[in-house]
């Protein structure tokens, strides 16, 4: 089973909120998630990002791949650094 860390859309029309979740990579965008790792609210100024570091690191060490939308959020929180395509703490 391949794991992915990605955004799950919540909220209402024209007011999106996202949960940052660990899911099986075959699951649908708003489908069942394995664990909620935090949330992201792009509507506030500045955007709000709350992320639990320990579970996120656990999934990254198990081989979970973050999506392109999640990588900048993880980088801003200092959880990952990108270096030559490798995910490093």
N, C-alpha and C positions, 0 to 999 in steps of 0.2 A: 504494500500500500504506500503510495507516494503522498507525502504531506506537503501542503502549501499554506503559507501565511498570506491571507488576503483580506480585502474589505467586503463586508456584508452590509448592503444598503438597508437603512432603517429610516424612520421619519416620514414626513408627508411630501406631497407634491410641491416642488419649488423650495423645499426646506430639508435637504438631505442631512442625515447623520449616518455615520458608518461605525460598525463594530469591527475591530481588528480581531480576526479569528484564525484558528488552526483548523484546517479541513482536509479531507481526502481530495486530491486534485481532480477526481472525476465528479465531485459533487457540483450541483448547480450553484449559482451566485448566492441565492438566498436560501439554499438548502441547509440540511443539518450540519452543524459544526461540532468539532470535537471539544474545543474549549475556547471561551472568550478571553482574549489577551488584553483588551483595552478598547478605547473608542476614539473616534476622530470626528470633530465637528468643524467643517470648513466654512460655515456661515458666520461664526463669530470673528471678530477682528481684534487680535490675530487669531488664527485658527487654533482650536483646542485639541491637544493630543494627550491622552492619558494612556499609559502603557505599563503593564506589569513586566518587569525585567526578567525575573527568575524563570517564569514559565516560557517566556519568549526565547530565552537563551537555551532552555531545555529542548525546545522543538528545533531550534537551529542546529544544535549539536546532534540531534537525531537525524538530520538531513533534510529538514523542511526548507523549501525554497520560497522566499518572499516574492510577491509579484512586483511588477514595475511601479505600481502605485504605492506599495508599502515600503519599498527600499528607502525613499527619501524620508519617510517618517521615522524609520529605524535609525537612519543616519543622523537625523536631527536630535534624537534622544541619546545618541552615543552608544547604541547597542551594537551596530556593525560599522565597519569601514570597508570600502571596496578597494581592492588592490589587485589589478590584473585579472579581474573576473572572479576572484575568490572572496568568499564571505569570511571575514576575520573579526574577532572581538576586539 
